[in-house]
Amino acid sequence: MDTNEHKLTPRITPTPRMFLWYSHGCMSRRGSLPPTGLWLQPLRSHYGFTLAKQRERVSAFTLVELLIATGITVAMVLMLGLMLSSLMSTASHATQRVDAFRDARAALQVMQRELRNLVRTQWTTPTQPQTLPTAYFALHNIYTDPVAGNQQLYALVSAKTTASSGDVCAVGYYCRWDDQLHAYTLRRFFRDSAATFTVMQGAVSYAADSALYTPSASDAVLAAYVWNLKITMYDSGGAVINTYPYICDPNATTPNPLPAAIGISFNAMSPQAARAVMSVTSDPSVWMNMDANLVKPHAYQFQSRINLP
């Protein structure tokens, strides 16, 4: 019985195609290495070449694409450079403006500090000699300004200097026109106590303002691009003294009393705005004309009130 059943069972001989299918299926199920054989080499080399070409096509850039990318990069760098340059220029202009206005405020502080130490001179009596009569306070245009409008202030103040037995110094504040700069600057005239004493000693009986105060081009610059200096005087009642020139001269028949307070004001401009004005005009009258479109939009006014001793 067993022998007959064995004979009736058909034998299935595997063909190459079935073997290929079976091997491929086993490979895909088990994740084993791809089958080998001479008949697969052309197929594998064809698809391998195609995939390599695709990879090369995907990863490579053409010359036109490289040029476009380079152009975009250069444009971005230029835009960033222009933005950085603009920011640096704005910061520089702001710094110059702050420095210019800081100098203007510092000039006011110097004037306040010195004028609060103003020295009054008195008559020299026959029995009790005192200070020689002098023009200890003077609002007078000693410096010859090319145009009218700026006022000038001179006074004797107490300021101890080296190599001197006294402390009375002559100071002055005025705006001087600079022919090279084509602009006004706020100047400070200063004569130390030794030189001031020499002038007063040589005056014998009375030291006038023209002898005590002699401004020159070498006077120190307190602040640049400053003009329209104005001095407003007030009496003890607060009323304005509308007199110019005004000299406190104890030697006069009717001497002028020292004002109780003075108001100081002037206009200032940043260096950037001043360069724009100077590039258009070199006329000092333009600076004094506040209605000029070149000056008025850029002018800032500084002012202070000082109580005199």
C-alpha positions, 0 to 999 in steps of 0.5 A: 500500500505504501509502495503504490501511494508512493508511485502515484505521487507526482514529482515536481521538478523545480525550474529555474524560473521558480527558483528565481521567484523563490529565492527573490521571495526569500530574500525579500522576506529575510532581508538577505543580500541580493542574488548573484549571477551572470544574468543579473549583472547587466540589469544591476549595472544598468540601474546602478548607472541610472541611479548614479546619474540621478544622484549626480543630476540632483547634487550638482549645480549648473554655472547659471545657478552658481552665478545667480546664487553669487549675485544674490549673496553679493547683493545681500552683503552690499545691502548689509554694508549700506545699512551698517554704514548708515547706522555708523554715520547716524551714530557719528552725527549724533555724537558730534551733536551731543559734543557740540551741545555739551560744549555749549552747556559747559561754556555757560557753566564757566561763565556762571562760576566766574561771574559769581566771583565778580569783584567790585572796585571802590573809590580810593579815598585820601585817608584810606586807600582801597582798590583802584577805580576800574571798569569792573563790569562792562557790556561793550563791543571791544572786539570789532565784529564784522556785523552787528548783533552779538554782544560782549561781556567783560568783568573782573573776577576773583580767581587765584593764579600761580606766581601772583600775590593777588587774585583779581583777573580780567575775563571776557566772553564774546563771539568772534568770526573765524575767516577760515572756518566761516563761522562764529565761535564763543571765545573767552578772554582771560588775563591772569592776576599778575598781568591785571595788576600790572595794567591797573598799576600803570593806569595810575588813577583809573583803569578803563575797560579798553585797557583791562580787556584786550581780546585777540584771535588767540583767545580760547574757544569755549564752544564752536558754531555759537553766535547771537550772544545776548546779555540781559540785565536786571535791577534789584526789582527785576526790571530790565535795564535796556542800556548798551553799552553799559559800564560800571565805572566808579570814576564817572560822575554818575556811576552805573550800579552793578545789575542784580542779575544778568541773563545770558543766551546764545544760539548753537549749531551742530558741526554737521549742520554748520558744515551745510551752512558753510558750504553755501555761504561765508557771510557772517550776516547769514548767521545773524539772520535767524529767518534764513532757512539755512540757519533757523531750522538747525539752531538751538538756544542756550540760556542761563540767569546769573545773580551777581554778588 
